[in-house]
Amino acid sequence: MEGTVDGFSYGFVTPVVAYLMACLGGALGLRCTTRSLLVAHSWRPGWLALGSAAIGSGIWTMHFIAMMGFTVEGTPIRYDRVTTFASLAVAIVMVGVGIFIVGYRGAKGAALFTGGTVTGLGIASMHYLGMAGMRLGGTLRYNTLTVAASVVIAVVAAIAALWAAGQVRGFLWSLGASLVMGLAVSGMHYTGMAALSVHLHGPSTAPPGDSSAEILAPLMIGPLAFLLLSGIIVMFDPLMMMGKADLKAAAAHPRTSPYSVPRSGDRQIARVPRRVPPRPGRRSRRRPGARTPQKW
């Protein structure tokens, strides 16, 4: 017997709140990724790790806020605690791999494609592992083509968001990237839910596990608190709210920033002196031992 699936039992409250949480995590994570491209190697891992945890926590929180509005007529829904925790870990780790690739290799070419693909697959893996943690009196079945479409949505939107984060521009640019990231997570989630059908086993008692009120609400306190603290760190960073031109000016005067100017191997900001060759047809009057004039 097929069960009636309803993903909007609270109307549009859960989808809207879930989308905002995905945007919040994406905004914080992508700003940290942008910041990592403008600092020396000693600071880069910290910013990338903070960004990975922010994005992972945001998409995990988005998923389970949306799941609060998910019901199946004829059977209660419970959640396995271990699998639910594992989905959070998978989200942070896989998103972190993609973020670190872009942070160290740059947001272009093969590095952008690889990092965005891993990040998108991390979003999809978190979703379907979280769904696997559900316990109900029935069997979950998925439409293969719709599942594939949900994964493609996550990957394409993740690549676009990481590309936007790598442009190293002001806050509004990263805000737009976070809206794309939120769209990736929400679009992937509801496309994946559209692929779901439930085959009920018949009238049964409540399955083992915790209800959404018992497990989801307490579990989301931690990620929400982390996102709040991450937001405070990002807001109080002295260069985080600046645009590209202001970042160049700040890098030219390192005393105004607690961070060092990027060294060899980082993004080049300061101009490098170059040697000017003599004009053809003119004899050089340089005395032996004199230095070659340079233009700065």
N, C-alpha and C positions, 0 to 999 in steps of 0.2 A: 504494500500500500504506500503510495506516494504522500509524503507530508507536505503541508502548505508552508512555504518558507516566506517569512516577512522580515526584510532588513530595515524597515522604517517604522517600527512599532511606536516610536516616540515622535513620529513626523520628521521634520527636517532639523530638529534640534541636534540629534547626534551627528548627522553628516556635517553640519556647519561647524560645530565645536571640534569635531575630529579634523576637519580641514584646517582650521585655525591652529590646532596643535601641530599638525604637520608643517605648516608654514613657519611657526615659531622655531621648531627644531631645525628646519632647513635654513632659516635666516641666521641663526646663531652659528650653525655648522659651516655654512658657506662664508660667512664673514671671518671665521677663524681660518678657513682655508685661504682666503684672500690675504689675510694678515701674514700667514706663514710664508707667502711668496715674497715678502718684503723684509724679512729679518735674516740674521745670520743663522748658520747651521745649529748653533747651540740652543736657539729659541724655537726652531722649526718643529721638532718632534712634539713639544708641549702643545703648541697651537693646533697641530694636526690631530693629536689625541683628543683634545678638548672638542674639536669640531666633529670628529667621528662619534664620540659619545653623545653629543648634542643631537646629531642627525638620527642616530640609532634610537635614542630615547624618544625623540619626537615621533618617528614613524611607528614605534611600538605603542606609544600612548594613543596615537591616532587610531591604530587598528582596534584596540580594545575599547576605546570610547565608542567607535562605530559598532562593535560587537554587542554593546549594551542594548542597542536597538534591534538586535537579531533574535528572532523567535521562530520556533517550528511548532505548528499546531499539533497537539496530540502527544507531545513529549517535553519534559523539562530539559534544560541544558545545564550541564556542569562542566567544570574545567579541571584538567590535571595540572597540579601546581608545578611539577618538575618540567613538563613540556612547555608550560607558559614561560617559566624563567629561561629555558633554553632558547626560546624564540627571541627574547631580548638580547641574549648573548650573541646569537647568530647575527642579529641586525647590527650590533656595534662592531663585531669583528669584521664582517664582510664589507660594511660601509667603510670601516677604517682602512682596509686594504686598498680600496679604490681611492680614498682620499689621500693616502700616503703616496700612491703612484702619481697622482696629479700634483701633489705638493712638491715632490722631488724631481719629476720629469717635465713638469709644465703642462698647461691646459691646452695642448695642441697635438695634432697628429695621432700617432699610435698610442701615446701615453693617455691622451684624452679618451680615445675609444676604449682602451683597456680599462682605465679607471672607471669610466662611466658604465661600462658593461658589468664590471664586478659590483659596483654600487647598486645598479638596477637589479641584478640577481640577488643581492643581499636583501633588498626590499621585498622581492617576490618570495624568497626563502623564509623570511620572517612571517609573511602572511600565511603561507601554506603550512608552516610548522605550527603556528598559532591555531590554525583550523584543526590540525591533527590533535591538538590538545583538548578539543571539545569531546565531551562524553554525553551521549543521548541514546534514546532507545531506537536507533536506526542506523543505517549505513550511508555514508556520504559518497556521492558520485559526482564526477566532474566531466564537463564537455571539453575534450582535448583542444579543439580549435579556440575556444574562448579562453582557456587557460593560457595557451600560447600567445593570444592577443594581449592578455594582461601582462605577461612578462615583457613583451615588446614595448608596451606603453611605459613600463617602469624603466627599461633600459634607455629608450630614446629620450625621455624627459630627464633622466639622471645625467646623460651626456650633455644635454642642453644646459642644465643647471650648473654643472661643473665648468663648462665653457664660459658661461657668464661670470662665474666666480673668479676665473682666471684672468679676466680682463683688467683687474686691479683698478677699479674705479670707485666712485663714491657710494654712499649708503643706499641711495635710491636704486642704483644698478643692482646691488646685491639683494635689495628688497624684491625686485622683479624676479631675480633668480630663485628666491625662496618661494615665490608664488608658483613658479614652474615646478619646483620640487614638491610643494604641497599638492599640486595637480597630479604629479606623477604618482605619489603615494595614494591619494584618494581615488584617482582613476584606476590604478592597478587593483585597489581593494574592491571597489564595487564591480569592476569587470570580472574579477575572480569570483565574487559572490554570485554574479549572474550565471556563472558556469556551474553553480552548485545545485544539486537536487538531493533530496533525502528520501530514502526508502525505509519506511517504518517497519519494525518487526512485529508490531501489534501492541495492545495495551500492556504497559509494564510499569513497574515502580521506578522511582527516581534512580538514575544511574549513579555510580560512585563518582566522587569528586566534589569540588566546591562550587557553589552558585556564583553568579557574577557579582552579587553584592558582597559575598564573603571573601572573594579572592581579588577581583579586579580593582575595586575601590581602594583597599589597602595597598595593593601592589603599585598603583599609579601614583601614590604619594611620593615615593622615592624618585622616579623619573621627573615628576613635576617640580619637586624641590631642586633637583639637579639643573633643570632647564632655567629655573629662576636664578640660581647662583651663576650659571653660565652667562645669562643675560646681564647680570651685574658686572661680571668681569669684562664682557665685551663693551658695555657702555662706558666703563671707566678707563678703558685703554686709551691713551692720549692720541694715538694715530688712527684708531679704528673708524672714526666718523669722517675722515678726510677723503678727498678725492685724489685723483692721480697727480695733479699739479702740486697740491699741497704736500703730498707724500714725498715728491722729489725735493721740494724746498726743505722739508724737515730732514731728509737724509743728507742734504748738503750742510746742515748745521746740527751735527749729532748731539750737541749739548742740550738741545731742546727735547731730546727723546731718550728714554732709559734704554733703548735698544741700539745696538751697534749698526753702522752702515754695512750693507751687504758686502761680503768679501768675494774673492774669486770663486766662481761657480754659482753665485746667486744672481738674481736679476741685476743687470747693470743700470745704475741710476746716475752716478756722477760721470762727467765727461772725462775721457782718458786723453792725455796729451799725445799728439801725433807729430811725427817728423815730417817737415816740409821739404820736398826735393828741390834742388836749384832749377831755375828756369832754363829751358834749352836755348843755346845760342849765347849765353852769358857766362863769362869766365869767373869762376869763384875766386874771390880775393882773400879767402880764409888763410890765415897764417898757419904754419905747421904747429900742431899742438892745441890750436884753438877749438873751442866747442862749437858743434853745429847748432845754429839758431833753431829754436823750436817755437811753435805757435801753440798756445794753450787755448 
